[in-house]
Amino acid sequence: MSQPKNSPLVELLITIVIPSVILMKFSGPESLGSVNALLLALAFPLGWGLRDLLMYRKVNLFAVLGLISTLLTGGIGLLQLDNQWLAIKEAAIPALIGLAVAISAYTPYPLIRVLLFNPKLMDVERIQSNLEQRGNRAAFETRLKIATWMLSGSFLFSAIMNYMLATWVVTSPTGTAAFNEELGRMTLLSYPVIALPATLIMAAVLYYLSRATQQLAGLKLTEAFKSS
């Protein structure tokens, strides 16, 4: 079964908005209570991730990381661990990704090829052919390594911002209604505070890569990218 593209609005609603509203509005003792509200909130992103896994039989690295992140968040709340662990967890996921991206720059298979320079996004076969004809293959590999470091930096930025945001917003003890409300607020704030700047950095990396393709492979941007 081919995997259709999920609507970004639907994914945002299921994985971010609904869980955040549940945590902020239904955590009080007069409603669901902190534990039940947290479990219900976790059910939405967890169920969405399992849906894709079961329907399409395809494991995605970021889907797995998202699942682990959700489970860790739930575990911290249910076990009532110190909320400092939440800040560490929020920083650990992007930091580990950034470390993996940085290490891959010194391997024959940098992760930039998986994330950006891949056949679904760019006309890799045509680009490689043009590079060979122009004798610019080695120069382009150097650009790929630089782009990999830039990409790693975007994840490092996310890790630092995640830690700072979690430390600033989530101050109540775990297992309380206030903790769940702050967790929902942190999740909502993470988009304008973290996701938007990280997306801009990712766009800058993609622009750098496309410019390198234009200069070294002699292809215009419209020729380098795969047409939909």
For each residue, the residues with C-beta under 8 A, 3 or more apart:
1: 55 56
2:
3: 52 56 58
4:
5:
6: 10 11 52
7: 10 11
8: 11 12
9: 12 13
10: 6 7 13 14
11: 6 7 8 14 15 48
12: 8 9 15 16 17
13: 9 10 16 17 18
14: 10 11 17 18 44 45 48
15: 11 12 19 44 45 48 66
16: 12 13 19 20 187 188 191
17: 12 13 14 20 21 188
18: 13 14 21 22 41 44
19: 15 16 22 23 41 42 44 45 184 187
20: 16 17 23 24 41 184 185 187 188
21: 17 18 24 25 26 184
22: 18 19 25 26 27 32 37 40 41 44 184
23: 19 20 26 27 37 38 41 180 181 183 184 187
24: 20 21 27 180 181 184 185
25: 21 22 31
26: 21 22 23 31 32 37 40
27: 22 23 24 31 32 33 34 37 38 177 180 181
28: 31 33 177
29: 33 177
30:
31: 25 26 27 28 37
32: 22 26 27 36 37 40
33: 27 28 29 36 37 177
34: 27 37 38 77 175 176 177 179 180
35: 38 39 77 78 175
36: 32 33 39 40
37: 22 23 26 27 31 32 33 34 40 41 177 180
38: 23 27 34 35 41 42 74 77 78 180 183
39: 35 36 42 43 74 78
40: 22 26 32 36 37 43 44
41: 18 19 20 22 23 37 38 44 180 184
42: 19 38 39 45 46 70 71 73 74
43: 39 40 46 47
44: 14 15 18 19 22 40 41 47 48
45: 14 15 19 42 48 49 66 67 70
46: 42 43 49 50 67 70 71
47: 43 44 50 51
48: 11 14 15 44 45 51 52
49: 45 46 52 53 63 66 67 70
50: 46 47 53 54 67
51: 47 48 54 55
52: 3 6 48 49 55 56 58 60 63
53: 49 50 56 57 58 59 63
54: 50 51 57
55: 1 51 52
56: 1 3 52 53
57: 53 54
58: 3 52 53
59: 53 63 64
60: 52 63 64
61: 64 65
62: 65 66
63: 49 52 53 59 60 66 67
64: 59 60 61 67 68
65: 61 62 68 69 93 97
66: 15 45 49 62 63 69 70
67: 45 46 49 50 63 64 70 71
68: 64 65 71 72 93
69: 65 66 72 73 89 93
70: 42 45 46 49 66 67 73 74
71: 42 46 67 68 74 75
72: 68 69 75 76 89
73: 42 69 70 76 77 86 89 183
74: 38 39 42 70 71 77 78
75: 71 72 78 79 81
76: 72 73 79 81 83 85 86 89 174
77: 34 35 38 73 74 80 174 175 179 180 183
78: 35 38 39 74 75 175
79: 75 76 174
80: 77 173 174 175
81: 75 76 85 86 174
82: 85 174
83: 76 86 87 166 170 171 172 173 174 179
84: 87 88 167
85: 76 81 82 88 89
86: 73 76 81 83 89 90 166 170 174 183
87: 83 84 90 91 162 163 166 167 170
88: 84 85 91 92 163
89: 69 72 73 76 85 86 92 93
90: 86 87 93 162 163 165 166
91: 87 88 94 95 159 160 162 163 166
92: 88 89 95 96 159
93: 65 68 69 89 90 96 97 159 162
94: 91 97 98 155 156 158 159 162
95: 91 92 98 99 155 156 159
96: 92 93 99 100
97: 65 93 94 100 101 155
98: 94 95 101 102 152 153 154 155 156 158 159
99: 95 96 102 103 152
100: 96 97 103 104 111
101: 97 98 104 105 110 111 112 115 148 151 152 155
102: 98 99 105 148 149 152
103: 99 100 106 107
104: 100 101 107 109 110 111 112 148
105: 101 102 110 112 145 148 149 152
106: 103
107: 103 104 110
108:
109: 104 113 114
110: 101 104 105 107 113 144 145 148
111: 100 101 104 114 115 148 151
112: 101 104 105 115 116 117 144 147 148 151 205 209
113: 109 110 116 117 118 144
114: 109 111 118
115: 101 111 112 118 151
116: 112 113 121 122 147 151 205 206 209
117: 112 113 121 122 124 144 147 209
118: 113 114 115 121 122 124
119: 122 123 124 125 226
120: 226
121: 116 117 118 225 226
122: 116 117 118 119 127 213 224 225 226
123: 119 126 127 219 223 224 225 226
124: 117 118 119 127 128
125: 119 128 129
126: 123 129 130 219 223 224
127: 122 123 124 130 131 213 217 219 224
128: 124 125 131 132 137
129: 125 126 132 133
130: 126 127 133 134 217 218 219
131: 127 128 134 136 137 140 216 217
132: 128 129 135 137
133: 129 130
134: 130 131 216 217 218
135: 132
136: 131 139 140 216 217
137: 128 131 132 140 141
138: 141 142
139: 136 142 143 216
140: 131 136 137 143 144 212 213 216 217
141: 137 138 144 145
142: 138 139 145 146
143: 139 140 146 147 208 209 212 216
144: 110 112 113 117 140 141 147 148 209 212
145: 105 110 141 142 148 149
146: 142 143 149 150 208
147: 112 116 117 143 144 150 151 205 208 209 212
148: 101 102 104 105 110 111 112 144 145 151 152
149: 102 105 145 146 152 153
150: 146 147 153 154 201 204 205 208
151: 101 111 112 115 116 147 148 154 155 202 205
152: 98 99 101 102 105 148 149 155 156
153: 98 149 150 156 157 201
154: 98 150 151 157 158 198 201 202 205
155: 94 95 97 98 101 151 152 158 159 198
156: 94 95 98 152 153 159 160
157: 153 154 160 161 197 198 201
158: 94 98 154 155 161 162 194 198
159: 91 92 93 94 95 98 155 156 162 163
160: 91 156 157 163 164
161: 157 158 164 165 193 194 197
162: 87 90 91 93 94 158 159 165 166 190 194
163: 87 88 90 91 159 160 166 167
164: 160 161 167 168
165: 90 161 162 168 169 186 189 190 193 194
166: 83 86 87 90 91 162 163 169 170 186
167: 84 87 163 164 170
168: 164 165
169: 165 166 182 185 186 189
170: 83 86 87 166 167 179 182 183 186
171: 83 182
172: 83 176 178 179 181 182
173: 80 83 176 178 179
174: 76 77 79 80 81 82 83 86 179
175: 34 35 77 78 80 179
176: 34 172 173 179 180
177: 27 28 29 33 34 37 180 181
178: 172 173 181 182
179: 34 77 83 170 172 173 174 175 176 182 183
180: 23 24 27 34 37 38 41 77 176 177 183 184
181: 23 24 27 172 177 178 184 185
182: 169 170 171 172 178 179 185 186
183: 23 38 73 77 86 170 179 180 186 187
184: 19 20 21 22 23 24 41 180 181 187 188
185: 20 24 169 181 182 188 189
186: 165 166 169 170 182 183 189 190
187: 16 19 20 23 183 184 190
188: 16 17 20 184 185 191
189: 165 169 185 186 192 193
190: 162 165 186 187 193 194 195
191: 16 188 194 195 196
192: 189 195 196
193: 161 165 189 190 196 197
194: 158 161 162 165 190 191 197 198
195: 190 191 192 198 199
196: 191 192 193 199 200
197: 157 161 193 194 200 201
198: 154 155 157 158 194 195 201 202
199: 195 196 202 203
200: 196 197 203 204
201: 150 153 154 157 197 198 204 205
202: 151 154 198 199 205 206
203: 199 200 206 207
204: 150 200 201 207 208
205: 112 116 147 150 151 154 201 202 208 209
206: 116 202 203 209 210
207: 203 204 210 211
208: 143 146 147 150 204 205 211 212
209: 112 116 117 143 144 147 205 206 212 213
210: 206 207 213 214 221 224 225
211: 207 208 214 215
212: 140 143 144 147 208 209 215 216
213: 122 127 140 209 210 216 217 219 221 224
214: 210 211 217 218 219 220 221 224
215: 211 212
216: 131 134 136 139 140 143 212 213
217: 127 130 131 134 136 140 213 214 224
218: 130 134 214
219: 123 126 127 130 213 214 223 224
220: 214 223 224
221: 210 213 214 224 225
222: 225
223: 123 126 219 220
224: 122 123 126 127 210 213 214 217 219 220 221
225: 121 122 123 210 221 222
226: 119 120 121 122 123
227:
228:
